[in-house]
């Protein structure tokens, strides 16, 4: 299963240990099961990381560094290496990931295949914008190098290509220089969706990172209240890698999720009130700001045996304000609050990917404890608002979108289907391309 | 700056140890059979911070070539602070039972070649008067079981050999560590059905090994719970073990 622990479909993992084994493993699994799918850290939430055949290629051990040019900040590593591993070698040398999603426990291959974005999308665009070159193992032609100038069509199709164009064997990434691993963070409380846009207009231009947490249980006059966080890398300070030792762990799956209406309301109110009226400036390590949930290993288990679903949409600039307000209204009215509601302004830096998710405007992400009612009433309502605004949903987080919605949001999907390696297919792809 | 010799450097546990050591700018001399894989390990360690990595191709069953390998190692690093002996194969018990030559060959890979190379390393360290030799044995060497006694016998030989060598070299400032991992998820154990709760990752085991080398421990069960488990297993009378072991 994916990170959301929903849907639960058992997968059989076939481990690969050396990148030279990839072509043979791909051929072998295709012969036995028809299709397969590379599987990285399993941090995609829904079914985009599940194989249509339920037999995945486990890339976890294909995680070696290949080369590093510390003068230019170019690092090359096998696709199974995680962003955490990359940070651990590049921070002491004054380099940082140009784009980091909300967790560092994703693989390079996964970050590329989903063209992930981070809190600095308004400045740097997506992860794919910084991938200079990668190796793609195809069942029909072996390993091919891909970049803007070599096999360019495969380069564009693979960025955000959901792992379907071939197995990403290795990735070369252009890093970003930093003077310190510390962050200067500023937090501001805001009371409405309009205030969110005002803060974004005021602060985004002067900050590398910007993101807002929304209290989506608030309704009526407080609808859309939240906390706006912006940050820059500190101009000076130590270059230290966050310790792996001080992490908590959710030890088991509670039969009933501990994320429910009561705990949510308490948490949301507390979090909102903790940030006072005034703007608060702090200096913190990169981990608490960029990867707050990485502190708690297996936090997804907090949602209990049923798991949870994430709803993440991108809304185009011209309708973003109204659509965001409408979405929050529908959620507050539905009384199925979300623990992690995050809203972020996306910029205009275009991704080289064919199927990239972000668009200039706003992205809104919400986690919901799994419940049959989500699919019955709330999600259809939210999907309609997104579709009418000309937005789209994020395949990496999805376990529910209809094929129709998908094809509307990603009009170039047929190009990807044409370039898909015939021996690769995912549960997600099967679901959204079936007509 | 630590100078580290690793025999069987492409094994998953050895590679995980090397990654941990590379963070403190160690120098490496890596020995294994596959040039391609060895190169990939070396590249990885360099990016992670290793000061220098030299590679040497050798099939450890060629006992006559051990001396030349160690000459090259001394030439490259000038000495050895830590030697990790990690090469080995998981013997196919069923095939070994039917094929005497295969059984002998497996014993040679997992015991004879280990004893030979460890002896030669100890001699070089004795001349220098310092060093640590860490040898990967196994909990399988603690008792003979029907399901894996060819592998177990080789590991028993290694454990006993190391125990004696520990006693002999202690007074000379040379530290010997016998490592007894339990179930570890590696390419070697890929086709075995291992009980998930008892199975550790190579990195978990490597963490314990690096710590034990630092603390100059003599016998390491890793993860720790194998020490009480194997204590009980060693206490079990033979007639009970014979019933349990198939």
Boltz contact constraints between the chains, C-beta under 6 A:
constraints:
  - contact:
      token1: [A, 17]
      token2: [B, 187]
      max_distance: 6.0
  - contact:
      token1: [A, 64]
      token2: [B, 40]
      max_distance: 6.0
  - contact:
      token1: [A, 64]
      token2: [B, 44]
      max_distance: 6.0
  - contact:
      token1: [A, 65]
      token2: [B, 44]
      max_distance: 6.0
  - contact:
      token1: [A, 65]
      token2: [B, 47]
      max_distance: 6.0
  - contact:
      token1: [A, 66]
      token2: [B, 43]
      max_distance: 6.0
  - contact:
      token1: [A, 68]
      token2: [B, 47]
      max_distance: 6.0
  - contact:
      token1: [A, 89]
      token2: [B, 47]
      max_distance: 6.0
  - contact:
      token1: [A, 89]
      token2: [B, 48]
      max_distance: 6.0
